Amino acid sequence: MIASRVNELAQLDSRPGNKSMEVTFTLSTSDGDISPVIDLDRVGMVLISNRVNAPITDYAGDSRASTIAEDPTSFVYANKPIQLENSATSIKVLMAAYTNTACDLRCFYSISNDLESDPIYYPFPGYDNLDINGAIRDIAKNSGLPDKKIPKTDVLAHGSDELPFTDYEFSIDDLPEFRYFSIKIVGTGTNQAYPPRIRDLRAIALA
């Protein structure tokens, strides 16, 4: 934790200079006549925080998830409405994603025949609301989870090449015919250091 100066002075008497952050440098040289130098007049530290939280627990019943403006989730991706040449009745979303035991991903869709209408997002069914034949048990209980349960990884890292990405698929069929559609993805988590990640995102509308 990096504390404010007020809290450092009030709480960290045992730390050198009451500082909550320390940086250790290891300096070395292969030439006995040359030593490394650090210019302390131009030292700086840039700190980054990922925007991730988990404010919604019931995606099927919380109406805030059906919008963008009222959704309290910090990690939200939504594309502009896509116009189709021919009407469609199904949507499939494919992506590769990283989710650990402290985070999750959910996907929503919006359909319309009017470009000017405000989008209303509905959660994809989710594996927990599909029967053994892939049919929706209760549309009022759609959760936005993927079609199949994806095991969470316990790998914690920062570089994308160090993270295991898994294929995710979200699909819904037998929708009313639509000419415009968009998707919304929300990422949740309780650890800002290791948020969910997405790559290779594709959205397909099917007749």
N, C-alpha and C positions, 0 to 999 in steps of 0.2 A: 504494500500500500504506500502511495505517496500522499502525504497529508498536507493540509494547508499550513502556512507559517504559524497561524494562531494556534493550531493544534500541536504543531511541532514544539513550540515554546512551552505549551501547557502540559504536554504528556510525555515528551521524550528527553527527560533530563539525563538519562543514562547513555544517550547517543552522542557521538562527537558533534559538537556544534548544534545540537538539537535537530539534526537533519534526519529525515525519514528515508532519504535515498542516498546510497553511496555507490560510487563507481570505482572499480579497481582496474588499474591498467598494469599490464605486464610488458615491460620494455626490455628489448634485447638488441645486441649489435654483434656483428661478426668482425668489426674493425675496432681495435682498442683505441684508436685515435678519434673515433666518431661515436657520439652517443645520441640517442633519440631525445627530442625536445618536444614538450607540450606547451603551446601558447595559451596560458590561462586567461588571457584577455579576450580570447575569441572562442571560449568553450560554450557550447549550448547543448540542450537536450530537447528533442522533439518527441512528444508522447502521443500515442494514438489509442483511441478507445473504439471498439466495435459497437454499433448501435443494435443491441439485441436485448429483448426482455420476453416475458411470458405472462401477459396480463389476462388472457382469455383461457378459460378451462373448458367451456362448453361451446364448441364451434357450431353445433347443430342448433342450439337455442339462443345464442348471443347475437342479436341483430346487428351489433356494431361490425361484425365480420363481413357483412354483406355490402359494405361501402369501403371507400378509401379514406374519405375525410374523417369519419368517426372511428375508424379502426385504431385502437390504442397500441397496436403492435409496432415496434420500431423498425423491424426488418420487413418491408413490404415492396414487392415488385409487381407492377401492373403494366401491361402493354396497351397501346392505343387500339381501339376497335379495328379489326381486320375485315375488309369487305370481300365477300365471296362472289364469284361470277355466277355460281349456281347455289341454290339453297342446300343446306346440310341439316342432318339430324343427330350427328354424333360428334364428340370431341375426344381427342387423345392427346395427352401431354407427355412427352418423353424428356428425360434429363439424366445426367449423371450428378450425383450429389454426395457430399460428405456430411454425415450426422453422427455425433458421438452421444454418449449416454446422458449428456446434459442439454441436448438440443433436439429440435424436430423441424419438419417441413410439412406444410399443408398447402393444397392447391384448390382454387376456386375458378368458376367460369361464369361468364355473363353472355347472354345471347339476346339478339334484338333484330327487328326488321326496320328499325328507324335509327339512323345515325345520330339524330339529335337527342335521343332519350338518354337519361342518366343511367349508367350501368348499375345493375343490381347483381351482386356476386353470390353464387350458390356453391356450397362445398361439393367436391366430388364425393362419390359414395364412401370410399374407404374400405379396406379389407375387413374391418370390423362390422360392416353393414352389408356384406355380400354373403349369399348362401353358397353351398358347394357347387352350384351351377353358374355362379357369377351374377345372379339376379339380385337386385336391391331388396333387402328385407323391408325397410321402412324409410321412404324418402325423407321423412322428417328427422331422421337420425343420421343423415349423411355427415361424415366427420372431416372430409377433406384429406384424409390419409391416402397413401398409394393403394393400388389394387392388391398388392401383396405385402405382407409384413416384411419389413427390411430390418435385419438384425443391426443393432447399434454397435459401433466400434468403440473400443476403449483407447484407441490411438489418439494421443494429443500432440499436435505439432503445428507449426505455423506455415512452413513452406508447402505449396500445393503438391510438389513432387514427393513429399513425405506422407501425404494423406491418402487413405484408401477411398476411392470414389466408387459408388455402387449405382447401378441403373435403377431409376425410378420410373414408374408408369402410372398415369392417372387416366381413367377413361369413363365416359358415360354415353349411353346409347338411348335411342327412342325419345329424343327431345322433340319439341315442336319445331317445325321448319324455321330456319333463321338464315339471314343474309349477312349479319355482322356478329362477330364474337370477340371476346377478349378473355385473358386469363389473369389471375392474381395469385401470387405465391407469397406466403408468409413464413418467415423463419423465426423460431422461438428458441430461447435458451436461458440458462441460469448462470452461465459463465461467459463473460464478455471476451475473455482471452481466446476462446475456442468456439466461434460461432459456426452455424451451418454454412456450407458453400455449395454453389451450383455451377455447372458448366454443361456445354452441349445441349442447350435448351431448344426443344422443338415443340410446336403446337400444330396439330393437324385437325381440320374439320372434314368429316366424312358424310357422304350422302346416305 
